[in-house]
Every structure is written in structure tokens, then in C-alpha cells.
Amino acid sequence: MTVRQLKTKDEIANYRRGKAIAQKYKCPICKGNLSGRKITLDHCHDTGNIRSAICDSCNMSEGKVKAGIKYMTPVTSLGYKDPIQWLKNLVKYLEHHRDKPSGVIHPTFDLKTGKQKPTKRRKKRS
């Protein structure tokens, strides 16, 4: 595989446009339309390889998720060692509990509205 690095703003813009066209202007994560939105060239921060053109919202979300599971956990945890496996485990966990709910409702959930109650913020002590 040959490796090349984009260097100029024009190269970056042309590559981003080409990726978006090849993807039919669909974000591969949320499946939303990229037309008229800020398009980001998502890349791996470990290797620098560009993955796809994605919407800015998905790019920020992906970064926050990765930061949360990799950089905020102990180096001994699976999230730090293998964030992809951690995410697969998360999906299995969520699917299992969606398909087999416990039937016990958390006290912060409002049964009347069917929504999570807003959290009360603690006041800062002066």
C-alpha cells in the first residue's frame, strides 16, 4: 500500500469532496445527509489514516466516546486496552437489556412523561 499525506488546503478540500461523493453524501455513522453540513475528514489518531467523510456531530461524538472509554479509564481496563471490543460489549449489553428489560424502574425516571427527570445541579460552595 502506498502512503501519501495531504498537505495543502486544496488537497484536503478535494479529498473531502471526493470522499463525500463516493459516500453519496451520507454520513456512514448516523446515515444523515452531508449536503449543506460541515463535513469532517475523520481519521485515526493513532495512525493518521483517514477513514471517511462524516458529519461534524458524529465526529465530535466519536471523539468523546473514545476519550471516555480510553483516556478516562485505568490502563488495566478493557476500554483502555481495546476500545473496539469495549464498544462491542456495550452494544451486546444494551441489546440484551432492551430485549429483556428488568421491569424495575429507576427513581429518576418519570413514568408520567416517559422521560428521564432533569438532574439537579449541586450549588457551588463559596
CORKACOR-V621970 format. One line per field, one symbol per residue. burial: 1 if it has 24 or more other C-alpha atoms within 12 Angstrom, else 0. Layout:
# CORKACOR-V621970
burial->???
This chain:
# CORKACOR-V621970
burial->000000000000001110110010111100000100001111000000000111110110010001001100000000100010000000000000000000000000000000000000000000
